[in-house]
Amino acid sequence: MDLTTAALVGISHGTASSDGQAAVQRLIAAVEESVAESVEVRLGHVDVQQPDVAATLASLPPATPAVVVPLLLSAGYHVHVDLRREIEAVADRRVRLAAALGPDDRLVEVLRRRLVEAGTTRDDLVVLAVAGSSDVRAVDDCRDMGERLAAALGAPVTVGFLSAAEPRLADAIAAVRADGGGRRVVAASYLLAPGYFQDLAAAAGADLLTEPLLTPGDAPNELVDVVLDRFAEAVAETSDAAPGA
């Protein structure tokens, strides 16, 4: 499968939040500015918004191969099932599925910057706020990011989930606070953009909540680089594969 002329198709979860939509649009615009002029770039969604995956792929020039880059922080059901199913249903072009954005140390750098921007101090206790998933692979990815952030901060980080997995964020915050000797508890948002889950995180009881990785006014270079690397890795894998792969 030769993907050296492939389009980059970013697929987000989708959100009803106008701020979330603007934030993801800003990311894909930054990606488009960073690729070669010959590379087609598209944005689609696996849920909530249109265009969906099929419509996004259909918008490409006929027979143009594509790499679908999940704009998702972990590889759960949407990556392993939904996107895989959508790609396997495509008959008129070659399509490759890239890896999810996380875990990645560059995302840790964005988390650290959001903590600084929020005004946190070394005395604060940190809980990593993640969306959660029923897929154990996605849960493991999030716990991996918690460990990476803890290593970067030189301090413990507890992971709290907003859905599907335990401990739930509110419970994780309460437990950390109970053992914290009165110190402030900060929820570090490991969410891609504003929206439903960021609102849930805001109601979970932390003393402070950071901004998500993307905001309408900021698409961090680290995130752009991760998207470009996932695309390049998928192209390289197909180029290195045996003929007919």
Buried (B, 14 or more C-beta within 10 A) or exposed (E): BEBEEBBBBBBBBBBEBEBBBBBBBBBBBBBBEBBEEEBBBBBBBBEBBEBBBEEBBBEBEEEBBBBBBBBBBBBBBBBBEBBEEBBEEBEEBBBBBBBBBBBBBBBBBBBBBBBEEBEBEEEBBBBBBBBBBEBEBBBBBBBBBBBBBBEBBEEEBBBBBBBBBEBBBBBBBBBBBEEBEEBBBBBBBBBBBBBBBBEBBEEBBBBBBBBBBBBBEBBBEBBBBBBBBBBBEBBEBBEEEEEEE
